[in-house]
Amino acid sequence: MTLDDLRVFVAVCRAGSLSAVARETGCTQSAVSQHVKRLERETGVSLLERLPRGVAPTAAGRVLEAAASEGIAGLDLALRRLRNLADGETGSVRVATGATTVRHFMADAIVAFRRSHPKVNLEFRTESSSRGCFGALADSDLDLAWITLGAPVRGIEQRPVVELPWVLAVRPDDPLAREAQADVRELARLTDLRLIRLPPNSTSAAHLDAACAELGVRFAFDTGVADWDTALLLAELGLGRAVVPARPGLPAGGETGGGRLRLLPLPGLRPLRVGWAVRRWDALPPAARAFADTVAAARTSGRAQSSASEATAGAA
């Protein structure tokens, strides 16, 4: 049993075809078949089932595929990290993010990192949720994932970077827009609240539900969206009010959308924590660690500037 045998077997399981793998690797179908047969001889079980069109792993084959995939991914990751360590300031940093994460949380950090590490490539993989980022990090050679911090995930370390307070986004002509802030318990008693719901399966929505439950509050929603930006857009269009995190560029107690939305702080709700997820911090390549630190430093600087601005406004 060789590493090549395992690589070919995993490729066949994923492609569902011996001939497709042969074309991809530039060898004959017979050569691909020999890799699989060698594994079957050594394991003593049938690993592939012949279908009318292609092949599929047997129950034993699925066991071997899962173990081989995990081992190969770990080995490939180790080899790449060794190359990065040897190269120093070259190589790549691969990051999983949500659809709008780069714009909202990383734009200034990317510019700073590019200046300090001009030879390092930045690669971003967009996922639809924090769960997707966790999965991408666990199943591939990604270095980092920007996530909403949640329950512990086996084999993944989470590190908070910033806490985002919740705000209620309303139009300027909304009766609530005259208030300096919104009380969560009073909101829940409104019969015409018409809240826009965050993605129901997202970590942020689960966090919001848990934070409300701590106060004995449960909101009713009549509109659902796929991301925070869409929630704000629908609120701006008058389709409801949105409870969203006050991320960078979206300050609590201010306005957004060119003055088309008021953002009322919701001080009673526990803030949402976002930050980094990695397999192991102590095994992170130097360039990836530098990028993670650059983003964290930029967010710390942004919080300090925001606090100074709020203090100045208060004094005025």
Secondary structure, 3 states (H helix, E strand, C coil): CCHHHHHHHHHHHHHCCHHHHHHHHCCCHHHHHHHHHHHHHHHCCCCEEECCCCEEECHHHHHHHHHHHHHHHHHHHHHHHHHHHHHCCCEEEEEEECCCHHHHHHHHHHHHHHHHCCCEEEEEEECCCHHHHHHHHHHCCCCEEEEECCCCCCCCEEEEEEEECEEEEECCCCHHHHCCCCCHHHHHHCCCCCEEECCCCCHHHHHHHHHHHHCCCCCCEEEECCCHHHHHHHHHCCCCEEEEECCCCCCCCCEECCCCEEEEECCCCCCEEEEEEECCHHHCCHHHHHHHHHHHHHHHHHHHHHHHHHHHHHHC
